[in-house]
Amino acid sequence: MRRTLLLTILPLALTACAPASTAEQQRPPMTHGMTVVNVTASYRERILLTTGHVLTVRVEDVSRADAPAVVLADHTEVLDGRAPPYHVTIGVPTSEIDPRHTYAVRAEIRDPTGALRFTTDTRHAVLTRNAPAAADIMLVAVP
């Protein structure tokens, strides 16, 4: 009886004592007036990037044709040999979101010298026009 009780309680106790995941530790604090965008970025190649590669994720206003996108918010982090998928939470000021505009998320990974290794090749709409506040991005290798 005692052994059965111990085997039931021990896994629960160990789970409760485990440290928070690194994705939870890296999330920026969100305050009132912010809209949260959750992004998962990954790539298909079965390689592990060396230390020093940098992931950048941006939320951009892509409403105007023939004009550069306006960056509303971005997040940059050094990958330090971590494997994908990479989870990022970005806070966008709610006051800067216009329901008439179109917003998209894009991501890129650069090597330690600054050369582009992976990038977004597909539009990932977020926030307005019935788009979600989350995106799963599959990055493609840059030759």
N, C-alpha and C positions, 0 to 999 in steps of 0.2 A: 504494500500500500504506500509506504513512505517513498519507495523508489519510483513508483508510478507518478506520484505527486511531484517529486523532484524533476522527473523527465518532462513533465507538463509545464512547470513553472520556469525552469532554467532557460529554455529558448526565448521566452517572453522577456525575462530579465536581461538577457544578453542583448536583445534587440533594443530595449529601452535605453541601455547604457552605451550603445554604439554612437560614435560621433556623427554629426550631420554630414551629408554627402557634400562633395566639393562644389557641386552645382548650386546647392542651397547656400553655401558659405559665400559664393561669389556674387550672388544677386544683390544689386544695389538697393538701398532702402527706397521704398516708394512712398510718396507723401500725397496729400490731397491735391487735386488738380492735375494728377498724372494719369495717363492711360497706359496700361501695361501691354507690351507686345512680347510674346514668347516665341523664340526662334530656336529651331534645331537645325544645325548645319552638319553635313556629312559629305563624304566623297566615296566613290565606288572602288577606287584603287586599293589594293590590299597592301598598303605601306604604312609605316609608322614614321611620322615626320620627326626630324631631329630637334633638339632643343634650340629655341630662338625663333621658331616660326610664329607669326602673329596672325590672329584671326580678327577681322574687323567686320562688324555687322552694322548696317545703316538702315534707318527708316527715312524714306525720301518722298517728297511731294513730286509726283511725275505727271502733273496735270497739264502743264504747258508743252505743246508740241514744238519741236525745233528750238528748245531751250534746255539748258542744263537742269538737272533735278536739284531741288533744294533739300538739303539734309536737315531733318527735324531733330533727329537724335542718333547717336552712334555709340558703339561699345567696342573697345579694343582690348584684347588680352593675349598674353604670350602663352603658347600652348605647352611648352616645356615637356615635349614628348608624350603628352596625353593622346589617347586614341579617340577617334570619333565614335559616336556623334557628340557634338559640342552643343550644350544647352546655354542659351543666352536670354536674359530678360532685360528689356529696354523700356525705360519710362519716357513717354512722349508727353509734353505739356498739352493738356486737354484744350487749353485756350488757342493753341496753334492748329488744331484740327478743324478744317472746314468741310462740312458734309458734302459740299459741291465739288470738292477736289478728289483726286485719286492718289493713293499712297501705295508704296511698294517697299518691300524689304529686299536688300541685297547683301551678299557676303563675299569676302575674299580672304585668301590666306597668302601671305608673303613670307619668303624665306628670310634668314637673318641679314642678307645683303639688300633686301627691299624688293627683290624680283618677285613678280606675281607667279604663284604656283597653281592656285585654284581660284575660280571665280564663278559667279552666278551667270547662267546663260538663259534663264527663264524668268519672266516677271512673276513675282509673288505678291499679289495684291493683299493689302491689310486695311483695317479700320473703317473704310467707308464703302458705299455701294454694295451692301450685303456681304462684304468680305470679312473674314474672321480677324481676330486680334492675335493670330498665331500663324506661323509658317514653318513648313518642313522644307529645307533647301538642300538639294543635291548639287554640290559643286562639281564643276568639270575641270580637268587638268588643262593647264595652259602649255602648249608645246614650246 
